[in-house]
Amino acid sequence: MTNDRDDDAFRWDGDADPTLDAPAPRAKLPRGFTPVGKGAADVDEDDGETTSDSGAETAAREDADEPAAASETDTGEADAAAAEPAHTGNATLVTIGVLAGIAAMWTIGWVIGGLRLQGTAEFLVSPLAYIPSLWLAALAPAIWFGAVWLLTRRSRAWVRVSWLVAGAVLLVPWPFVMTGTVGS
C-alpha cells in the first residue's frame, strides 16, 4: 500500500549516481605510525603524507615487520595517552585551591610561631641552628605542595588531593597553635 512518494524522505535525488562514490579522504597520520592490515595506509617519512598500498605489498610487509609494527603502535598509543592533559573537575580545582591557601597560611603560621619562640628556643638550641630550621619549617608547606603538584601530574585527582590533605595535616604550625591565639 505504500507508494514511492512515502519513501522519498529516505532517499536523496541522484543517490544512484556512480560519481558520488568517491574514495574517503586520507587523514594525515603521525610520524612513525605504521598501520597493519590489508590495504592499510603507509606514512611517507619525508612529508607525512599517506599513500595506499596494494594488498600484496601490505601482506609482504606484515610478514616481515609484524612484531615491530605492533610495538610501535602500542608505544605510540601509550605516549599519546600520556601526553594528553588530564581534565580536572571544578570540585577538584576548588579543593586544590583551598589546600593551596591552607599551605600559604601554614607558611605564615610557621614564621609567626617560630619568631615568637625564638627567645625561648635559644636556651636549648644555638641561633645558628635555630634560624635555618625556622626557615626550613616555614618553607615546608610550600615545598610539600610543589612536590605533590609535580610528582602527581599523571595521577588521578583523588591521589593528588589526598597527598595535599596529608601535607595539610602533617605540617600544622604547632608553635603558632601553642603560643598564638590558643596558647595565650
C-alpha positions in Angstrom: 0.0 0.0 0.0 3.0 2.3 0.1 3.9 4.3 -2.9 7.2 5.8 -4.0 6.3 9.2 -2.5 6.3 7.8 1.0 9.9 6.6 0.6 11.2 9.8 -0.9 12.2 11.1 2.5 14.7 8.3 2.9 16.5 9.0 -0.4 18.3 11.9 -1.9 17.7 12.8 -5.5 20.6 11.2 -7.5 21.6 8.6 -5.0 22.3 6.1 -7.8 24.8 8.4 -9.4 28.2 6.4 -9.6 30.2 9.6 -9.4 29.2 10.1 -5.8 31.1 7.1 -4.7 34.4 9.0 -4.2 37.1 7.5 -2.0 37.2 8.8 1.5 39.9 11.5 2.1 43.1 10.1 3.6 43.9 11.5 7.0 47.5 12.6 7.9 49.0 10.1 10.3 51.6 10.9 12.9 55.2 10.4 12.0 56.4 6.9 12.7 52.8 5.4 12.7 52.8 2.0 10.9 49.2 0.7 10.4 48.7 -3.0 10.0 46.1 -4.6 7.8 45.1 -5.3 4.2 45.2 -2.1 2.1 46.5 -0.1 5.1 47.8 3.4 4.5 51.5 3.9 4.9 53.2 7.1 6.1 55.7 8.8 3.8 58.5 9.7 6.2 59.6 12.8 4.3 56.4 14.8 4.3 53.9 12.9 6.5 51.5 12.2 3.6 49.7 8.9 3.4 49.8 6.5 0.4 47.7 3.5 -0.1 49.3 0.1 -0.5 48.2 -2.8 -2.6 47.2 -6.0 -0.7 50.3 -7.9 -1.8 52.7 -5.2 -0.7 50.9 -4.9 2.7 50.9 -8.7 3.2 54.7 -8.9 2.5 55.4 -6.1 4.9 53.1 -7.7 7.6 55.1 -10.9 7.4 58.4 -9.1 7.7 57.6 -6.3 10.3 54.7 -7.6 12.3 56.3 -7.5 15.8 57.9 -4.1 15.2 54.7 -2.6 13.8 52.7 -3.8 16.8 55.2 -2.5 19.3 55.4 0.9 17.6 51.6 1.1 17.6 51.4 0.2 21.2 54.0 2.7 22.4 52.5 5.4 20.2 49.1 4.9 21.8 50.7 4.9 25.2 52.7 8.1 24.5 49.6 9.8 23.1 47.5 8.9 26.2 50.3 10.1 28.5 50.7 13.3 26.6 47.1 14.3 26.9 46.4 16.5 29.9 44.0 15.1 32.4 40.9 17.2 32.7 40.3 18.4 36.3 36.8 18.9 37.5 35.5 22.0 39.2 35.3 20.5 42.6 38.8 19.2 42.4 40.1 22.6 41.3 38.3 24.3 44.2 39.7 21.7 46.7 43.2 22.2 45.4 42.8 25.9 45.7 41.6 25.7 49.3 44.6 23.4 50.1 47.0 25.8 48.4 45.5 28.6 50.7 46.0 26.3 53.7 49.6 25.7 52.7 50.1 29.5 52.4 48.5 30.1 55.9 50.7 27.3 57.4 53.8 29.0 56.0 52.8 32.3 57.7 51.9 30.4 60.9 55.3 28.8 61.0 57.1 32.1 60.6 55.0 33.9 63.3 55.1 31.0 65.7 58.8 30.4 65.1 59.7 34.0 65.7 57.6 34.1 68.9 59.5 31.1 70.2 63.0 32.4 69.2 63.9 33.8 72.6 62.8 30.7 74.4 64.4 28.3 72.0 67.8 29.9 72.2 68.2 28.4 75.6 68.1 25.0 74.1 69.4 25.5 70.6 72.1 27.8 69.2 70.8 30.7 67.0 73.0 29.3 64.1 70.9 26.1 64.2 67.5 27.7 65.0 67.3 30.3 62.2 67.8 27.8 59.3 65.5 25.3 60.9 62.8 28.0 61.3 63.0 28.9 57.6 63.0 25.2 56.6 59.9 24.7 58.7 58.3 27.8 57.2 59.0 26.6 53.6 57.9 23.0 54.3 54.2 23.6 53.4 55.2 25.3 50.1 57.8 22.6 49.3 55.2 19.9 50.1 52.6 21.5 47.8 55.1 22.0 45.0 56.4 18.4 45.2 52.9 16.9 45.3 51.9 19.1 42.3 54.9 18.0 40.2 55.0 14.3 41.2 51.3 13.6 40.8 50.9 15.2 37.3 49.8 11.9 35.7 48.0 10.5 38.7 44.3 10.6 39.4 42.8 13.7 41.1 42.0 11.8 44.3 45.6 10.8 44.7 46.8 14.4 44.4 44.1 15.7 46.7 44.8 13.0 49.3 48.6 13.8 49.3 47.8 17.5 49.7 45.4 16.8 52.6 48.1 14.7 54.2 50.5 17.6 54.0 48.0 20.0 55.5 47.5 17.6 58.4 51.2 16.8 59.0 52.5 20.4 58.6 50.3 22.2 61.1 52.3 25.1 62.6 52.3 23.9 66.2 54.4 26.8 67.5 51.7 29.2 66.3 48.9 27.0 67.6 50.5 26.6 71.0 51.7 30.2 71.5 49.4 32.0 69.2 45.7 32.6 69.9 45.2 29.2 71.7 48.3 29.4 74.0 47.7 33.0 75.1 
